[in-house]
Amino acid sequence: MSWDVAAVPVNGMMRYPETQTGWQQAQAAAQAMEKKPDAALAQKAIHDIRQFSNFLNRRLEYAISQETNQVIVKVIDGDTDKVIKVLPPEELQRLHTRIRETIGLLFDQTI
């Protein structure tokens, strides 16, 4: 097995493509986030995920946190109805809430 390292500069630092600057990439990313999601595509993805989770004898429950506006996913065992995993973990949810509160205090914003 061989590795092609011809594309890696001598100093090991990668560069942005010459066609876009970092600012242009940031603007393109912001515009992509502003686009409304395709509802039909989202429904198909949810259907596919549910089929796969049923195959593994797991159930997925989705919720949206009112505090952080994040999607919370619970993985539940199909036989015992026990919660196996919560994504993101509750500790990270609390941390995210506290960070948002701290930013609100620092920059005088209401969250």
C-alpha positions in Angstrom: 0.0 0.0 0.0 1.4 3.4 -0.9 0.4 6.9 0.1 0.3 9.7 -2.4 1.6 12.8 -0.6 2.3 14.9 -3.7 -0.7 17.2 -2.8 0.6 17.9 0.7 2.8 21.0 1.0 6.2 20.7 2.6 5.2 22.6 5.7 2.1 20.4 6.1 -0.3 23.3 5.9 -3.3 23.0 3.6 -4.6 26.0 1.7 -8.1 27.1 0.7 -8.8 26.6 -2.9 -7.9 29.7 -5.0 -11.4 30.1 -6.3 -13.0 31.1 -2.9 -11.7 33.0 0.1 -12.6 32.0 3.6 -15.1 34.9 3.7 -16.8 33.7 0.5 -17.0 30.2 1.9 -18.6 31.5 5.1 -21.2 33.4 3.1 -22.0 30.4 1.0 -22.4 28.3 4.1 -24.7 31.0 5.7 -26.8 31.0 2.5 -27.1 27.2 2.5 -28.3 27.3 6.1 -31.0 29.9 5.2 -32.6 27.6 2.6 -35.8 25.9 3.7 -35.5 22.1 4.0 -37.4 20.0 1.6 -40.3 18.4 3.5 -40.7 15.4 1.2 -37.0 14.6 1.5 -37.2 14.9 5.3 -40.2 12.6 5.4 -38.4 10.0 3.3 -35.3 10.2 5.5 -37.4 9.8 8.7 -39.2 6.8 7.1 -35.9 5.2 6.2 -34.5 5.7 9.6 -37.6 4.2 11.3 -37.4 1.1 9.0 -33.8 0.6 9.9 -34.4 1.1 13.6 -37.3 -1.4 13.5 -34.9 -3.9 11.9 -32.6 -3.5 14.9 -35.5 -3.8 17.4 -35.0 -0.2 18.5 -37.4 2.7 18.5 -36.4 6.3 18.0 -38.3 9.2 19.6 -37.7 12.7 18.4 -38.3 15.9 20.4 -37.3 19.6 20.1 -35.9 21.3 23.1 -37.7 24.5 23.9 -34.7 26.0 25.6 -32.0 25.3 22.9 -34.2 24.6 19.9 -32.2 21.4 19.3 -33.5 18.1 18.1 -33.3 15.4 20.9 -33.3 11.8 19.9 -34.0 8.9 22.3 -33.0 5.4 21.4 -35.4 3.0 23.1 -35.3 -0.8 23.3 -38.2 -2.4 21.5 -38.7 -5.2 24.0 -38.3 -3.5 27.4 -39.1 0.1 26.5 -36.0 1.3 28.3 -34.1 4.4 27.1 -30.8 3.1 25.8 -29.3 6.4 24.7 -30.2 10.1 24.5 -28.6 12.2 21.8 -27.2 14.7 22.5 -26.5 13.6 26.1 -28.3 15.5 28.9 -25.0 16.9 30.2 -24.3 18.5 26.8 -27.9 19.8 26.7 -27.4 21.5 30.1 -24.0 22.8 29.0 -25.5 24.3 25.8 -28.2 26.0 27.8 -25.6 27.5 30.2 -23.4 28.7 27.4 -26.3 30.4 25.7 -27.2 32.1 29.0 -23.6 33.2 29.5 -23.4 34.6 26.0 -26.6 36.5 26.7 -25.1 38.0 29.9 -21.9 38.9 28.2 -23.4 40.5 25.1 -26.6 41.9 26.8 -28.9 39.7 24.7 -32.1 37.9 25.7 -32.2 34.3 24.8 
